[in-house]
Amino acid sequence: MIKKFSTKKIGSALLVSGALAASCFAPLAQADWKGWNVHPAGYPVTVAMESFIKEAEKATDGRVSGRVYNGAILGSQEDAIQMMQVGGIDFAEFNLGPIGASVPEVNVVSLPFIFKDVEHMHRVMDGPVGDELSKAMEKKGIISLAWYDSGSRSFYDSRKPIKTPEDMKGMKFRVMNNELYVGMVEALGGNATPMAYSEVYQSLKTGVVDGAENNWPSYDSSNHFEVAKYYSLTQHLILPETLSVSAKAWAKLSPEDQKAVRKAAQDSAEFQRKLWAEKVTESREKLIKAGIQITEIEDKSAFQDAMAPVYAKAVKDNPTLAPLIEKIRNTK
Ligand code: BDP
């Protein structure tokens, strides 16, 4: 009697031998990278990250590929920074604010009003200070490949316009995870509580906090404007962001592939900066139509002067910040 093989069995036998053949003949292991992202689809960071991983795949003939997980579904930014340090995620786009909690040198960019404007921040980050911060991050397992933009952050709240620091008295603001920001809000007379980004909408809505602070595109995409309509243009922070790869994933690449992936990251940063500029205008126009109340603050000196103790404490806690502050101030 001829023994009949079920097609299912033949199929799985073929699959197994196929997989064996692939693993024997593949020239190099293929890296399938997991990418962390806090933002939603369509946000400039998201679009640029997707373009990065696609270009990296092309440039390495598929030896690197990956997927971007949006909306912080892999965990909060605070957790993701730690996950990257142990190789639990392979690439991510982080704001340098929360990175300062793990890499103290990076706190220099979180000193309020340290940059004159976005162009100054670009000159600093594209020069020796940017390189120094990359090296400090590398020592902590985070390989920064390119700097992305996130504009300037201003306060918004559900109660009233902020024209002077006195207006912040008695109000509670959410800040990103970094003690320095708690000190910043307290020096201005308010109260602050660090909180994950995903929790802010509900906290504003229910009055757990009165306000938060962010740039135009995030104020828009997070829908915080719906529950905190007073946007007061303090522009106290201009924070760079980083497209990074975990040191563990990076070490598995050949030098040629590292070069190709770095190039894909830098091209994506150029793309992101263009998308960013467009998004700022789009969000501002949309939110004005939606009825938010903007407060322009021509003279920011009261806010700036109040930052002296914040700088003093930051330098006392971490003396390596002093020369970095100098270098940023000397960057024309
Ligand atoms: C956005 C940043 C994002 C932060 C968020 C926040 O791009 O990385 O998570 O602010 O405030 O502007 O948490």
Boltz pocket constraint, residues with backbone or C-beta under 6 A from the ligand:
constraints:
  - pocket:
      binder: B
      contacts: [[A, 38], [A, 77], [A, 93], [A, 94], [A, 95], [A, 150], [A, 176], [A, 195], [A, 196], [A, 197], [A, 213], [A, 214], [A, 215], [A, 218], [A, 241]]
      max_distance: 6.0
